[in-house]
Amino acid sequence: MSMVFFSYIQRVVKKTFLFSLLLYQAVSYAQPSSSIATDLTVLRNFSPDQEFWSIGQTVRGDFHFSPRETMYAALVYYSPGKFHNYFIATAKSPQTVPSEVAYYVAGQWRMREISIGWKHYFKGSFDQDIGWNLYGIVGFGLVFSNVVNAFAPVDTALYNSPPAPVLGEGKFKRLTLDLGVGGEIPLGGNFYSYAEAKTMLPTTDYASPYLHNNKNVPLPAIINIGLRVLFGSW
């Protein structure tokens, strides 16, 4: 693994320590049963002109209202996702040669998400200690993303460049509908290993000048593999 990866993990641990502590206190005192979970997340974004891979970490609290019904609250940090595109600047005057100039734009997103939702166990239950569990996930999220665009500026005295993307650093936010399916197996005691396949569907689509394309932002496929620790008993 590269030094960039380890540096990213170090920042994530620092940022999520307080959140983890608050979740731990919440699940320790919540009755009758709660869990805390953490996982490694791999994300592939499919937004038009902004496709990239990213890794992340989730810290999640589960609050079990019945053997099959659970509410969750989660915080996710992702590593920077990088992509690039070419854009065309057109000449202001028909006498300008060349009449068009293509320029390269390198983009980068660093996403974070806060998500609250519901888990329903189709098979098994949150405290089942034999066999395996299957559950569905539905929730709402708020995605925060820092955006960086880098490119050599076009000569604006001669050419008209597209209004987006703009040069520099900015931010955007999106409300999302979070959907997924997961499976888990007991490891013994109060420990469970789980894997999930999820997506985030944008419910808002306001334009941002920092985006290379404003359609379907974000539109990821997400795989999580992690560990859940159960507190209390039903």
N, C-alpha and C positions, 0 to 999 in steps of 0.2 A: 504493500500500500504506500501511497505517496505521502510526503510530509504535509501536503495540502489537506489530505483526508484526515490525518491525525490532528492537525490544527483545527479543522472544522469540528471534530468530535469534542475537542477540549473546550471550544467556545460553547457548544451545545450543552455540555455538562454543567458549565458555570451558569448559563442562562436558565436551565431547567431545575437547578438545585432547590431554589425557593419554591417553585411550583410543586415539585415532588414532595417537599416537606409539608406544604399545606394539604396536599392530597392525602398524605400519610396520616396527618392528624384527623382529617375529615373521615377517612375510612376506618380509623381506629375507634372513633367514638360513635360512628353511625350505627344504628340498630335496625334490624338484627344482623345483617351481613353486608359486607362491602369488599371490594377488591381494589388493588392497585396493579397496573400493568405497564410494561415498557417494551418497546420492540424496535427492530431495525426495519426501516422503510425504504423500498426502492420505487421510484416514480418515473414514469415515462409520460411526458406531456405531448398531446397531439393537436394542440391549437395550431391553426393554419399559419405557416411561416415561422412558427416558434416551437418547433419540436426539439426536445432535449431529454436527457437522463439526469436524475438527481437522486441522492440518498438522503435519508433523514432519520430522525428519532422521534418516537411518540411516547408521551407520558400520559396515562389515562386513569381515571377513577371510575369504578363501576359500583353502582348502588342497586342492590338486588331487592326488588319489592315482592317477588315470589320466585319459586324455583325456575320459572321460564321467562320472567320479565325483569329487565335490567335497564336502568338509565345510566348513561355515561357522560363524562366531560373529559375532553382531551385537548392536549397542546402538542403541536407537531412543528419541528424545525427541519428545514431542508437545506442541503448544500446548494451553491450557485449552479443554475442550469444555463448552459451556453449554446448559442445558435448564431447564424449569420444569414444575411440576405443581400441581394443586389437591388439597387433602386436606380431610376432613370431621372436625370435632370435634363430639361429641354431648353434649348437656346431661346433667348428673348428676341433676338433678331434673326431673320432668315439669312442674313449674310454671315452669321457666325458659323465657323467650321471647327469641330464637327457640330452637327445640329443637336446631338444628344450625347450625354456623358453618363456612363454607368459608374456608380460608386458602391463600395463594399461597406456594409454596416454590421459590426459585431455587437450582438446583444447579450444581456445576462439578466436572469431573474434570480432573486433569493426569496423564496416563499416561506411563510409561516402561516399556521392555521389554528384557530380556536374552534372546537366543534362540540356541540351538545346534541344528544340524540338517544335512541332507544335500541336495545338488543332484544330479540325474541328467539328463544331456543326452540327450534323445530324438532330437535332430537336431543335427549338428555336434559341436563339442567346445570346451573352454574356451579353446584357443589357435588356433582356426580363423581364418584371416585373409581368407577370402572367403565370400560368401554370408551366411547368418544362422543363428542357433542357437535351439533351443527346449529348455527344461528344466523339470523339475518340482521342487518344494520340499516337504520334510516335515521338521518339527523340533518341539522343545519350547521353550516360553518361560516366563519368569517376569515377570508384569506387576505393577508397583508403581504405585499411584495415590493422589494426594492428593485429598481430597474436601472441598468446602465447601458447606454448606447455609445459606441466609439466609432468614429469614422473621420476621414479627411474632409473638411468642409469644402463644399463646391463654391466656385467663384460666383457669388450672387450678382455681381455686376453684369455677368454675361448669361447666367443660366437661372431658370426657375426650378427649384427642387421641390419634391413633394412635401406637404405640411407635416407629415409624420413618416418615420420616427424622427424625433428631435435629438440633438446631440446632448450628452450629459447624463445626469443622474436624477431619477424621479421615483415616484411611488404610485401604486394603484391598489385598490381594495375591491373585493368581490364577495357578495353573499352567495353561498353555494348550497345545493341539495346534495347531501352525502349518502351514498348507497353502497352496500357491500354484503358479502357473505363470508362467514368464517367457520373454522373447525378447530377444536381443541381436544387434547387428551390429558388425563391426569398423570402427573409424574410421581405422586405419592405425597402424603401430608396435605398441605394446602397449596401445592404448586401445580400449575397447569401450563402446558406449552400450546401455543395457538398460531394459526396462520390465517390471513385474511386477504381477500381480493376486493378492492374498493375503487370507487371513482368519485369525483366531485363535479357536479353539473352546475354551471353558473346560472344564477337567477337574476342577475343584473348585467347590463351590457353597455354601460356608458362609455363613450370614447375617451381614450387617453392618448395624448400625443407621443408618449414614450413607447407605445406598442407598435410592433411592425404590422400587425393585423388585429383588429378589434373583435373579430368573430370568434366565439367559443373560447373565451379566456376565463379560467383555465379549463382544460379538458384532459385530465390525466387518467392513466391506468396505474393502480397502486397495489403493491404486494407488501404485506407486513408479516414478519415472523418474530414472535416474542414470548414473554413469560408473564403469567398472571399469578398474583399471590392473593389468596382468600383470607379475609379476617372475619372472625365470628362464625356462627353456624346458624342455619335456619331451624 
